[in-house]
Amino acid sequence: MKSRLRPTALAAVVAGLAAAFGSPGTANAAGPADRPARGCVSSVPFAAGENGYDTYRIPATVTTKAGTVLAFAEGRHNGAGDTGNIDVVLRRSGDGGCTWGPLSVVAAGEGDTRGNPAPVVDPRTGKVVLLTSYNSGAVTEAQIMRGEVTQEESRRVFVQTSRDGGRRFSAPWEITAAVKLPGWRWYATGPGHAIALTRGPHAGRLVVPANHSAAPPSGSADTGQEARYYGAHALYSDDGGVSWRIGFVDDSYDGADNANESAVAQLPDGRLYFSSRDQNGSSAGNRLDSYSSDGGATLDRPFRVQSTLADVPVVQGSVLQVAGPAGAPLLFSGPSVPTVRQAMAVWRSGDGGGSFTKALTLSGERAAYSDLVQLAGAGGRVGVLYETGTTGPYERIAFRRVDADEL
C-alpha cells in the first residue's frame, strides 16, 4: 500500500527542502559565490507572468568581481513579440545562480522598446557596463529595415554603468552617433554578454558584438529581401565604457552568409573568436564564424559557415572561453535540433573554434536564446542562462550550473 503524507507533514518536507537547497526565486543572504546551496543544479530567475510581465526574453549574464551573478533579460509587458513596451530587467545571485534577489528595472521602456542587453565587467574598475538598444514601441523591425521610420523612432544605442555590483545603474546615455553608420537601419547590441580583453596589446578593451542592416542600393530590385543586408560588426571602448567607436564591419551583403546576432570570446592566444547566426542565408549552415587578431578592429577573414554546429537552428547562440589551465575549452551554447528551437546543449572546442563537439544536452524541452557565464570559484564551473519551456521556448528563463567534468 502506498504511503501518503498529510498536509502538515508535506509542508515540513517542502520547508526542509527549501532550507537545504534554496528556493529558485528568492534571495540568499548567506554564502560566498563559490559555496552555493548544497545540491544546487538549476534555478529559474524569470518566469512568464511574474512581476507584471507577460514574457521574459533575451537573456544575458555576467559575474562581477565580487562573484555575484547578474541575470539580465527583456521584460515584455504586452506579449512575447519583439515590439511594444519592453524594459531591461535584472536579478542578482550571491550564490552562483542557485537563488536570486528581487527583480529590478534597469532601463524602463515607458511604452517604447529597450532591450538587447550586452553587459560586461570592466577589469580595471570592476564597474558593470551595460549596452542596450532602443526603438519606438510603435514601430516594428520590418518597418525599420524598410526605412519607413524616423531617426528618433529607429534603433538607437545606449550605455549605463553600475559601480556597486548591479544594485544601482546610472541613467542611460546615448552613443548612437559614434557607433551607427548613417546608412544603417536595424541595429542590435549582442544579445548576450560582451567581453573585456585580458591579454595582448589591447588588454582592458571592452568589445561588444553587434549587428545591423544596411539600406539596399538605390534602385535595387531587392524589395522584400531586406534580410540580405544584415551584417555583423563590433564596437569597442578603450576607456572603460566612456567613449565608443566602431570596429570591424561585415558588409558583404551577398545573401549567402547573412551574419546576425553575434557573440565573442577571447582565445588563449589573444585572438577574438566571433560566432554569428546566419539569418537565412543561402549557404548550407545556420552558424557563421570569424576571428580578429587586433582586438575587434578588423576581421582576419570573412564570416563563413561553421559546419560542426550543423545541429543548431536559426537562432542566437553564445560562446565562452573557459578560464583555467592550458587546454581549457571554448564553449558554445544553443538549441540542438536543426529544424526547431529545442533541446538546449553545450558544445566544446579544443582548437579555438576550428571544430566543435556536442558535450552536454541540458534538456529536451523547447529552447531558444542563451548566454554562457564563468562562475566564481575553483573548478572551471560555468552557468547557462537560457530560454525554455514545455509547450514553447519562451515560458521561462532558466539558469543551469555546469561543472567542468560534465563537459
C-alpha positions as CSV (number, residue, x, y, z in Angstrom):
1,M,0.0,0.0,0.0
2,K,1.4,3.4,-1.0
3,S,2.0,5.8,1.9
4,R,0.7,9.4,1.7
5,L,2.0,12.5,3.5
6,R,-0.5,14.5,5.5
7,P,-0.6,18.2,4.6
8,T,1.3,19.2,7.7
9,A,4.0,16.6,7.0
10,L,4.2,17.6,3.4
11,A,4.7,21.3,4.4
12,A,7.5,20.2,6.7
13,V,9.2,18.3,3.8
14,V,8.9,21.3,1.5
15,A,10.3,23.6,4.2
16,G,13.2,21.2,4.7
17,L,14.0,21.1,1.0
18,A,13.9,24.9,0.8
19,A,16.3,25.2,3.6
20,A,18.6,22.6,2.2
21,F,18.6,23.7,-1.5
22,G,17.2,27.2,-1.6
23,S,14.2,28.5,-3.3
24,P,14.9,29.3,-7.0
25,G,13.0,32.6,-6.9
26,T,14.3,34.1,-3.7
27,A,17.4,35.9,-2.5
28,N,20.0,34.0,-0.5
29,A,21.8,36.2,2.0
30,A,24.4,33.6,3.0
31,G,27.4,32.1,1.5
32,P,30.1,33.3,-1.0
33,A,29.6,32.7,-4.7
34,D,31.9,29.6,-4.7
35,R,29.9,27.9,-2.0
36,P,26.4,27.5,-3.4
37,A,23.4,25.9,-1.7
38,R,24.1,22.1,-1.4
39,G,22.9,20.1,-4.3
40,C,22.1,23.2,-6.5
41,V,21.9,22.5,-10.2
42,S,19.4,24.8,-11.7
43,S,17.0,27.7,-11.0
44,V,14.5,29.9,-12.7
45,P,15.2,33.7,-12.4
46,F,12.4,34.7,-14.8
47,A,9.0,33.1,-15.5
48,A,6.3,34.3,-17.8
49,G,3.5,36.2,-16.0
50,E,5.6,37.2,-12.9
51,N,6.3,40.7,-11.7
52,G,3.8,42.3,-14.2
53,Y,5.4,41.0,-17.4
54,D,3.7,38.7,-19.9
55,T,7.0,37.3,-21.2
56,Y,10.8,37.4,-20.5
57,R,13.2,37.1,-23.4
58,I,16.8,37.7,-24.5
59,P,19.0,36.5,-21.6
60,A,22.4,38.0,-20.8
61,T,24.7,37.3,-17.8
62,V,28.0,38.2,-16.3
63,T,29.8,37.6,-13.0
64,T,31.0,40.6,-11.1
65,K,34.5,40.9,-9.5
66,A,32.8,40.0,-6.1
67,G,31.4,36.8,-7.6
68,T,27.8,38.0,-7.9
69,V,26.0,36.6,-11.0
70,L,23.8,39.2,-12.8
71,A,21.0,37.9,-15.0
72,F,19.5,40.4,-17.4
73,A,16.5,40.0,-19.7
74,E,13.9,41.9,-21.6
75,G,10.6,42.2,-19.6
76,R,7.9,42.3,-22.2
77,H,4.7,43.8,-20.9
78,N,2.1,43.1,-23.5
79,G,3.1,39.8,-25.1
80,A,6.0,37.7,-26.4
81,G,6.6,39.9,-29.5
82,D,9.6,42.0,-30.2
83,T,7.7,45.3,-30.5
84,G,6.0,47.4,-27.8
85,N,6.5,48.3,-24.2
86,I,9.7,46.4,-23.1
87,D,12.0,47.0,-20.2
88,V,15.5,45.7,-19.4
89,V,15.3,43.9,-16.1
90,L,17.8,42.3,-13.7
91,R,18.1,39.8,-10.9
92,R,21.2,39.2,-8.8
93,S,22.6,36.0,-7.3
94,G,25.1,35.8,-4.5
95,D,25.4,32.0,-4.5
96,G,26.4,31.3,-8.1
97,G,22.9,31.2,-9.6
98,C,21.2,29.0,-7.1
99,T,18.9,31.7,-5.7
100,W,18.0,35.2,-6.8
101,G,17.3,38.5,-5.3
102,P,14.3,40.7,-6.3
103,L,13.7,41.9,-9.8
104,S,14.8,45.4,-10.7
105,V,14.2,47.5,-13.8
106,V,17.5,48.8,-15.2
107,A,16.1,50.6,-18.3
108,A,12.4,51.3,-18.5
109,G,10.7,51.3,-21.9
110,E,7.8,53.5,-20.7
111,G,5.9,52.4,-23.8
112,D,8.9,52.0,-26.0
113,T,11.3,49.1,-26.6
114,R,14.5,48.9,-24.6
115,G,16.4,45.6,-25.0
116,N,19.3,43.5,-26.3
117,P,21.3,43.8,-23.1
118,A,25.0,43.3,-23.6
119,P,26.7,43.6,-20.2
120,V,30.5,43.4,-19.4
121,V,32.6,44.0,-16.3
122,D,35.4,46.5,-16.7
123,P,38.6,44.7,-15.3
124,R,40.2,48.0,-14.3
125,T,37.4,49.4,-12.1
126,G,35.1,46.4,-11.5
127,K,32.1,48.5,-12.7
128,V,29.4,46.8,-14.8
129,V,29.0,48.4,-18.2
130,L,25.7,47.7,-20.0
131,L,24.8,48.5,-23.6
132,T,21.2,48.3,-24.8
133,S,19.2,49.1,-27.9
134,Y,16.1,51.2,-28.3
135,N,13.3,51.9,-30.7
136,S,9.9,53.4,-30.5
137,G,7.3,51.0,-29.2
138,A,5.0,51.8,-32.1
139,V,7.3,50.5,-34.9
140,T,8.5,47.0,-36.0
141,E,11.8,45.6,-37.1
142,A,10.4,45.2,-40.6
143,Q,9.4,48.8,-40.8
144,I,12.9,49.9,-39.6
145,M,14.6,47.6,-42.1
146,R,12.5,49.1,-44.9
147,G,13.4,52.6,-43.9
148,E,9.8,53.6,-43.0
149,V,10.6,55.3,-39.7
150,T,12.3,58.5,-38.5
151,Q,15.7,58.5,-36.8
152,E,14.0,59.2,-33.4
153,E,11.8,56.1,-33.9
154,S,14.6,53.9,-35.3
155,R,17.2,51.8,-33.5
156,R,19.4,53.8,-31.1
157,V,22.2,52.7,-28.7
158,F,22.6,53.5,-25.0
159,V,25.1,52.8,-22.2
160,Q,24.6,52.5,-18.4
161,T,27.1,51.7,-15.6
162,S,26.9,50.3,-12.1
163,R,29.7,50.7,-9.5
164,D,28.0,48.6,-6.8
165,G,27.7,45.2,-8.5
166,G,24.4,45.8,-10.2
167,R,22.4,47.2,-7.3
168,R,22.0,50.6,-9.0
169,F,22.6,51.7,-12.5
170,S,23.1,55.2,-14.0
171,A,20.6,56.6,-16.3
172,P,21.1,55.6,-20.0
173,W,23.2,57.9,-22.2
174,E,23.1,57.7,-25.9
175,I,26.1,56.8,-28.1
176,T,24.3,56.2,-31.4
177,A,26.2,58.8,-33.4
178,A,29.5,57.1,-32.5
179,V,28.6,53.5,-33.3
180,K,25.9,53.5,-36.0
181,L,26.8,54.4,-39.6
182,P,24.4,56.8,-41.5
183,G,23.2,54.1,-43.9
184,W,22.3,51.5,-41.3
185,R,18.7,50.9,-40.4
186,W,18.3,48.0,-37.9
187,Y,20.8,47.8,-35.1
188,A,21.2,45.4,-32.2
189,T,23.8,45.0,-29.4
190,G,24.6,41.4,-28.6
191,P,22.4,39.9,-27.5
192,G,24.4,38.3,-24.7
193,H,27.4,39.3,-22.7
194,A,30.2,41.5,-24.1
195,I,33.9,40.9,-23.1
196,A,36.8,42.7,-21.6
197,L,40.2,41.8,-23.2
198,T,42.6,40.3,-20.7
199,R,45.8,39.9,-22.7
200,G,47.7,41.3,-25.7
201,P,48.2,45.0,-26.7
202,H,44.6,45.9,-26.2
203,A,44.2,44.4,-22.7
204,G,41.4,46.2,-20.9
205,R,39.4,47.0,-24.1
206,L,35.7,46.4,-23.9
207,V,34.4,44.7,-27.1
208,V,30.6,44.4,-27.8
209,P,29.4,42.1,-30.7
210,A,26.6,43.7,-32.6
211,N,24.6,43.5,-35.9
212,H,23.0,45.9,-38.3
213,S,21.1,46.1,-41.5
214,A,22.1,48.4,-44.4
215,A,19.8,50.1,-46.9
216,P,19.7,48.3,-50.3
217,P,21.5,50.2,-53.1
218,S,19.4,52.9,-54.7
219,G,17.3,51.5,-57.5
220,S,17.8,47.9,-56.2
221,A,15.2,45.3,-57.1
222,D,15.6,43.7,-53.6
223,T,12.3,44.9,-52.2
224,G,11.2,42.3,-49.6
225,Q,14.7,40.9,-49.3
226,E,15.9,43.2,-46.5
227,A,17.5,40.3,-44.6
228,R,20.1,40.0,-47.3
229,Y,21.5,43.3,-46.0
230,Y,22.1,42.0,-42.4
231,G,25.7,42.3,-41.3
232,A,27.8,41.8,-38.1
233,H,30.0,44.4,-36.6
234,A,31.8,45.2,-33.3
235,L,32.1,48.3,-31.2
236,Y,34.7,48.9,-28.6
237,S,35.9,51.2,-25.8
238,D,39.4,51.7,-24.5
239,D,38.4,53.9,-21.6
240,G,36.1,51.7,-19.6
241,G,32.9,52.5,-21.5
242,V,33.1,56.3,-21.6
243,S,33.7,56.6,-25.3
244,W,33.0,54.1,-28.1
245,R,33.9,53.5,-31.7
246,I,33.0,51.0,-34.5
247,G,35.4,48.1,-35.0
248,F,35.1,45.6,-37.9
249,V,32.1,45.8,-40.2
250,D,30.9,42.8,-42.1
251,D,29.4,44.5,-45.2
252,S,29.4,41.8,-47.9
253,Y,25.6,41.7,-48.1
254,D,25.8,38.9,-50.6
255,G,22.8,37.0,-49.4
256,A,24.9,33.8,-49.0
257,D,26.1,34.5,-45.4
258,N,23.8,36.9,-43.5
259,A,25.7,37.5,-40.3
260,N,23.3,38.4,-37.5
261,E,23.2,38.3,-33.6
262,S,26.9,37.7,-32.8
263,A,28.8,36.5,-29.8
264,V,32.5,36.9,-28.9
265,A,35.2,35.2,-26.8
266,Q,38.9,35.9,-26.4
267,L,41.0,32.8,-27.0
268,P,44.2,31.9,-25.0
269,D,46.4,33.2,-27.9
270,G,44.7,36.6,-27.6
271,R,42.6,36.4,-30.8
272,L,38.9,37.1,-30.7
273,Y,36.5,34.4,-31.9
274,F,33.2,35.7,-33.3
275,S,30.2,33.3,-33.7
276,S,27.2,34.6,-35.6
277,R,23.7,33.5,-36.5
278,D,23.2,33.1,-40.3
279,Q,19.9,34.8,-40.9
280,N,18.5,32.6,-43.7
281,G,21.5,33.0,-46.0
282,S,21.8,30.7,-49.0
283,S,24.8,28.8,-47.6
284,A,24.3,25.4,-46.2
285,G,24.5,26.2,-42.5
286,N,23.0,28.3,-39.7
287,R,26.2,29.3,-37.8
288,L,29.0,31.5,-39.1
289,D,32.3,32.4,-37.5
290,S,35.4,34.5,-37.9
291,Y,38.5,35.8,-36.0
292,S,40.1,39.1,-35.1
293,S,43.8,39.5,-34.3
294,D,43.6,43.2,-33.5
295,G,41.1,43.4,-30.7
296,G,38.0,43.5,-32.9
297,A,39.1,46.4,-35.1
298,T,39.2,44.2,-38.2
299,L,38.5,40.5,-39.1
300,D,41.2,38.1,-40.2
301,R,38.8,36.6,-42.8
302,P,35.2,37.0,-43.8
303,F,32.5,35.1,-41.9
304,R,32.0,31.6,-43.1
305,V,29.9,28.6,-42.2
306,Q,30.9,26.6,-39.1
307,S,29.9,23.1,-40.3
308,T,30.4,21.3,-37.0
309,L,27.5,23.3,-35.5
310,A,25.1,21.9,-38.1
311,D,22.6,20.8,-35.5
312,V,21.9,24.4,-34.4
313,P,18.7,26.0,-35.9
314,V,18.5,29.7,-37.0
315,V,18.8,31.3,-33.5
316,Q,21.1,33.3,-31.3
317,G,23.9,31.4,-29.6
318,S,26.6,32.1,-27.0
319,V,30.4,31.5,-26.8
320,L,32.7,31.4,-23.7
321,Q,36.4,30.7,-23.4
322,V,36.6,28.8,-20.1
323,A,39.2,30.2,-17.7
324,G,41.8,27.9,-16.4
325,P,44.9,25.9,-17.3
326,A,46.2,25.5,-20.9
327,G,43.7,23.4,-22.9
328,A,40.6,24.8,-21.3
329,P,37.8,24.6,-23.9
330,L,35.9,27.2,-25.9
331,L,32.2,26.6,-25.3
332,F,29.1,27.2,-27.5
333,S,25.5,27.0,-26.3
334,G,22.3,26.8,-28.4
335,P,19.4,24.5,-29.2
336,S,20.4,21.2,-30.8
337,V,17.6,20.3,-33.2
338,P,18.3,21.9,-36.6
339,T,14.7,22.5,-37.6
340,V,13.2,23.7,-34.3
341,R,14.2,25.6,-31.2
342,Q,14.5,22.7,-28.9
343,A,17.0,20.8,-26.6
344,M,19.5,23.3,-25.2
345,A,23.0,22.0,-25.4
346,V,26.6,22.9,-24.9
347,W,29.4,22.2,-27.4
348,R,33.1,22.3,-26.7
349,S,36.1,23.1,-28.9
350,G,39.7,22.2,-28.2
351,D,41.1,24.0,-31.2
352,G,39.9,27.6,-30.7
353,G,36.7,27.3,-32.7
354,G,38.1,25.3,-35.6
355,S,35.6,22.5,-34.7
356,F,33.0,21.8,-32.1
357,T,31.8,18.6,-30.4
358,K,28.5,18.4,-28.5
359,A,29.4,17.8,-24.8
360,L,26.1,18.1,-22.9
361,T,22.4,18.4,-23.6
362,L,20.8,20.3,-20.8
363,S,17.1,19.4,-21.5
364,G,14.9,18.0,-24.3
365,E,12.4,20.8,-23.8
366,R,11.8,23.7,-26.2
367,A,14.7,26.2,-26.0
368,A,15.9,29.3,-27.8
369,Y,18.3,32.1,-26.8
370,S,21.1,31.5,-24.3
371,D,24.2,33.1,-22.6
372,L,27.2,31.4,-21.0
373,V,29.0,32.8,-18.0
374,Q,32.1,31.8,-16.0
375,L,31.2,31.4,-12.3
376,A,33.4,32.4,-9.4
377,G,35.5,29.8,-7.5
378,A,37.8,27.0,-8.5
379,G,36.9,24.1,-10.8
380,G,36.0,25.8,-14.0
381,R,32.3,25.8,-13.3
382,V,30.1,27.7,-15.8
383,G,26.5,28.8,-16.0
384,V,24.0,28.8,-18.9
385,L,21.1,31.3,-18.8
386,Y,18.6,30.2,-21.4
387,E,15.0,30.5,-22.7
388,T,13.0,27.3,-22.4
389,G,9.6,25.8,-21.8
390,T,7.4,22.7,-22.1
391,T,5.0,23.8,-24.9
392,G,7.0,26.8,-26.2
393,P,10.5,28.1,-25.7
394,Y,9.6,31.4,-24.0
395,E,7.8,30.2,-20.9
396,R,10.8,30.9,-18.6
397,I,14.4,31.8,-18.5
398,A,16.3,29.1,-16.6
399,F,19.8,29.1,-15.1
400,R,21.8,25.8,-15.2
401,R,25.2,25.3,-13.4
402,V,27.6,23.1,-15.3
403,D,30.7,21.5,-13.7
404,A,33.8,21.1,-15.8
405,D,33.7,17.3,-15.6
406,E,30.2,17.3,-17.3
407,L,31.9,18.8,-20.3
